[in-house]
Every structure is written in structure tokens, then in C-alpha cells.
Amino acid sequence: PKGPRLGYDPWVHTAAGVEALRISAERAGAVLVACDGNPIDAVWSDQPPPPLAKAVPHGLALAGESAESKRTRIAEDIKHSGADAAVVSLSDSICWLLNMRGGDTLHTPFVLSYAILNEDGSADLFMDARKSSPELLAHFGNAVRLRAPDEFPAALDALKGKTVLADPGAAPAAVFDRLKKAGAKIKRDSDPCQLPKACKNPVEIEGTRKAHIRDGAALTK
């Protein structure tokens, strides 16, 4: 029918995804409405708890470049783009940037989290502290601040008046909504880690070769 209001959770849809859905909804005479909270969570009584696998450092011998070097390099890109900070929401980007690995998803060493990388190379990592360890904190150093996930929305609010880079194809729509409401200037651009992450250094290339040998042996067996 014409005129229905269709709810969506802005934390589980990207900004680009919501824009595409809104176009389709408007063509059908409907209106999209962001929900405050996910209605599925309200009725999912046996929902499993969020994963709490330990996050571990990904050593220089495997990464081929220190996390400090990566943060400094990407921060320079952010600065040159005219932004003061970047919101990083993709787990693979965050794990690459901070040389960190985890076990929050099956068969993929991801750590579910959010991060804000500042133009000075410092970063705020929004991750459950129960995943951390003294070893990981020592690996991060003073330039990476570990903060609780529920502090992320307020951290976005604190970017008021700043230019913030965010990827509409990767970041949740809620990030854009929050930044806009806070009065930040949003620079819509691709995740600043994706292209540098795709350019493998010699250590990563050798690691890929070794992984293929182990994989081939496993498959043959």
C-alpha cells in the first residue's frame, strides 16, 4: 500500500545502502525511518552473547611494517585529503592498521570493533576491554587509546566542527547521522586503509606463498 513507514536499524546498514533503499521505498510511496534500537533484538530471547575472543598482536615478522608506521602513513593521507580524522569501520582495515588479529568471526582472524584515526597518527579503538591483554596494550603504545564500544557514539559527537572522512559504502548510516547532527563536516571517500592494505610488502607476499603451500598440502590430503 501507499504511505507506509518502513523502519531500519542504522547501525546494520551502510549509508550507501540506506540511500539505495530510500530511493526504492520512495518510488513505491513509502518512507524509511531509522529505528532507535533493533526490533529483532527485542524479540530474540536466546541471542548468543557477543564474541569475546582475545585480540593478539600481529608481529612485525609477519606484518612487514609496524603499526606506528601504518598509522603515520595513513594519517598523512587523511591530512592531505583535507580531513582531521577518519572513521574506520571495516574489521579487516582496523586489524591491518593496528597489526592486530582475533577470533570474533569463524575462519577469519577479525576483531569486531570501530576506530577513529586522527591526523596526528593517534587512534581511538572501540573494543570490549575483555578482548585485550597487557601484551596487546604494550603493542599499541600510548598513541592508541582503548575505549569501550558504547563510547563510540559520544566520540563521534566530539568531532563537532572537524572534517571527518567516512566511507559511505562501508560505515554504518548511523555514523553519518551522528556526525551530521554533531555539526561535523563529512568527507565521503573510500576507506583510507583499503588501497594501502592491498599493496603487499615483501614479508606479506612471502607469507602468502607459505600459506598457499600449507593450504595446498591440506587440500591434497
Disulfide bonds with the S-S distance in Angstrom:
none
